[in-house]
């Protein structure tokens, strides 16, 4: 546990920005700058293909469709151009869900005392059952939506901070 606290107003308790308990009081950028969280799962424990296997257990998963763009290929003078179509991943208009879901898995697994990420959504749900963890993120776009979606699936709370001027 890292014990870096932001300076909260006197009528509010301090906010532990590294402990996932940032539901109380305002977060200040200086607090985030002081909070350096190490990689929760060292590379030596990485398992090739584990992320793909984990994602395959998430309801609604399907491989990323590829779209052939013959007109672009012709204009570039190449035989073919294929583009990944990430406009509707898990029903979200957010291509970030695969990265966010894997990061959530790694962080929550490490928080639960496991060296390796969970191999399935069910396993991750078992690891976090009864946990009072709150996933916290700052975003100006789809990353926050992806983290909140994953928190709902896993059964933990999420708090998403948006900069001023970003619509809801």
C-alpha positions as CSV (number, residue, x, y, z in Angstrom):
1,X,0.0,0.0,0.0
2,X,1.3,3.4,-0.9
3,X,0.3,6.2,1.5
4,X,0.3,9.3,-0.6
5,X,-2.5,11.6,0.4
6,X,-3.8,14.7,-1.3
7,X,-4.6,17.8,0.7
8,X,-8.3,17.8,1.3
9,X,-10.3,20.6,2.8
10,X,-10.3,20.5,6.6
11,X,-13.9,19.3,6.8
12,X,-13.0,16.2,4.7
13,X,-10.7,13.3,5.4
14,X,-7.6,12.9,3.3
15,X,-7.9,11.0,0.0
16,X,-5.6,8.1,-0.5
17,X,-5.1,8.3,-4.3
18,X,-3.1,5.2,-4.6
19,X,-5.5,2.9,-2.7
20,X,-8.5,3.1,-4.9
21,X,-10.4,4.9,-2.1
22,X,-10.7,8.2,-3.9
23,X,-14.4,8.5,-3.4
24,X,-14.0,11.2,-0.8
25,X,-13.0,14.8,-1.5
26,X,-11.4,16.3,-4.5
27,X,-8.3,15.0,-6.2
28,X,-5.6,17.4,-7.0
29,X,-3.1,16.9,-9.9
30,X,-0.2,17.2,-7.5
31,X,-1.5,14.1,-5.6
32,X,-1.5,12.1,-8.9
33,X,2.0,13.3,-9.7
34,X,3.3,12.0,-6.3
35,X,1.6,8.6,-6.8
36,X,3.9,6.3,-8.7
37,X,2.3,2.8,-8.8
38,X,4.7,0.1,-10.0
39,X,3.6,-2.3,-12.7
40,X,1.4,-4.7,-10.8
41,X,2.5,-7.8,-12.7
42,X,6.2,-8.1,-13.4
43,X,7.0,-9.1,-17.0
44,X,8.6,-12.3,-15.8
45,X,5.1,-13.5,-14.8
46,X,3.5,-12.7,-18.2
47,X,1.9,-15.6,-19.9
48,X,1.8,-15.4,-23.7
49,X,-1.8,-15.5,-25.0
50,X,-3.3,-14.9,-21.6
51,X,-4.8,-11.6,-22.5
52,X,-6.5,-13.1,-25.6
53,X,-7.8,-16.1,-23.5
54,X,-9.1,-13.7,-20.8
55,X,-10.9,-11.5,-23.3
56,X,-12.5,-14.6,-24.9
57,X,-14.3,-15.2,-21.6
58,X,-15.9,-11.7,-21.5
59,X,-19.5,-11.8,-22.7
60,X,-19.9,-10.5,-26.2
61,X,-16.2,-10.9,-27.1
62,X,-15.4,-11.6,-30.8
63,X,-12.2,-11.2,-32.7
64,X,-11.7,-7.8,-34.2
65,X,-13.1,-7.7,-37.7
66,X,-10.9,-6.6,-40.5
67,X,-12.2,-4.4,-43.4
68,X,-10.7,-4.5,-46.8
69,X,-10.2,-1.1,-48.4
70,X,-9.5,-1.7,-52.1
71,X,-9.9,1.9,-53.1
72,X,-7.3,3.1,-50.6
73,X,-5.0,0.2,-51.6
74,X,-5.3,1.3,-55.3
75,X,-4.6,4.9,-54.4
76,X,-1.5,3.9,-52.4
77,X,-0.3,1.5,-55.1
78,X,-0.4,-1.6,-52.9
79,X,-2.2,-4.9,-53.3
80,X,-4.4,-4.7,-50.2
81,X,-5.1,-2.5,-47.2
82,X,-6.9,-4.0,-44.2
83,X,-8.1,-1.9,-41.3
84,X,-9.2,-3.1,-37.8
85,X,-12.9,-2.1,-37.2
86,X,-13.1,-1.3,-33.5
87,X,-16.2,0.9,-33.6
88,X,-18.4,-1.5,-31.7
89,X,-16.4,-3.5,-29.2
90,X,-18.6,-5.1,-26.5
91,X,-21.4,-2.7,-27.4
92,X,-19.3,0.3,-26.6
93,X,-18.2,2.9,-29.1
94,X,-14.8,2.6,-27.5
95,X,-11.8,0.9,-28.9
96,X,-10.0,1.2,-25.6
97,X,-12.0,-1.6,-23.9
98,X,-9.5,-4.4,-24.6
99,X,-6.6,-2.4,-23.0
100,X,-8.7,-1.1,-20.1
101,X,-10.1,-4.6,-19.3
102,X,-6.7,-6.1,-19.3
103,X,-5.3,-3.3,-17.1
104,X,-8.2,-3.8,-14.7
105,X,-7.5,-7.5,-14.6
106,X,-3.8,-7.0,-13.9
107,X,-4.4,-4.3,-11.2
108,X,-7.2,-6.1,-9.4
109,X,-5.4,-9.4,-9.5
110,X,-2.3,-7.8,-8.0
111,X,-4.4,-6.1,-5.4
112,X,-5.9,-9.5,-4.5
113,X,-2.3,-10.9,-4.0
114,X,-1.9,-12.8,-7.3
115,X,1.3,-12.6,-9.3
116,X,-0.5,-13.4,-12.6
117,X,-3.7,-11.8,-14.0
118,X,-6.8,-13.9,-13.9
119,X,-7.3,-16.2,-16.9
120,X,-11.0,-15.6,-17.1
121,X,-13.7,-13.1,-16.2
122,X,-15.1,-15.6,-13.7
123,X,-11.8,-16.0,-12.0
124,X,-11.4,-12.2,-11.7
125,X,-14.9,-11.9,-10.3
126,X,-14.0,-14.6,-7.7
127,X,-10.7,-12.7,-6.8
128,X,-12.6,-9.5,-6.2
129,X,-15.7,-10.8,-4.6
130,X,-16.5,-8.7,-1.5
131,X,-13.8,-6.2,-2.3
132,X,-14.3,-2.6,-1.4
133,X,-12.0,-1.5,-4.3
134,X,-12.9,1.5,-6.4
135,X,-11.3,1.8,-9.8
136,X,-10.4,5.5,-10.4
137,X,-9.4,7.0,-13.7
138,X,-9.0,10.4,-15.2
139,X,-10.0,10.7,-18.9
140,X,-11.4,12.9,-21.5
141,X,-12.8,10.2,-23.6
142,X,-13.5,6.5,-24.1
143,X,-11.0,5.2,-21.5
144,X,-13.2,6.1,-18.6
145,X,-16.2,4.5,-20.3
146,X,-14.2,1.3,-20.7
147,X,-13.0,1.3,-17.1
148,X,-16.5,1.9,-15.8
149,X,-17.9,-0.9,-18.0
150,X,-15.3,-3.3,-16.7
151,X,-15.9,-2.3,-13.1
152,X,-19.6,-3.1,-13.5
153,X,-18.7,-6.6,-15.0
154,X,-16.3,-7.4,-12.2
155,X,-18.6,-6.1,-9.5
156,X,-16.5,-3.2,-8.1
157,X,-17.1,0.5,-8.0
158,X,-15.6,3.0,-10.5
159,X,-15.0,6.7,-10.3
160,X,-14.2,8.6,-13.5
161,X,-12.9,12.1,-13.4
162,X,-13.4,14.3,-16.5
163,X,-11.7,17.6,-17.2
164,X,-14.0,20.7,-17.4
165,X,-15.6,21.1,-20.7
166,X,-16.0,17.4,-21.5
167,X,-19.6,16.5,-22.1
168,X,-21.3,13.6,-20.2
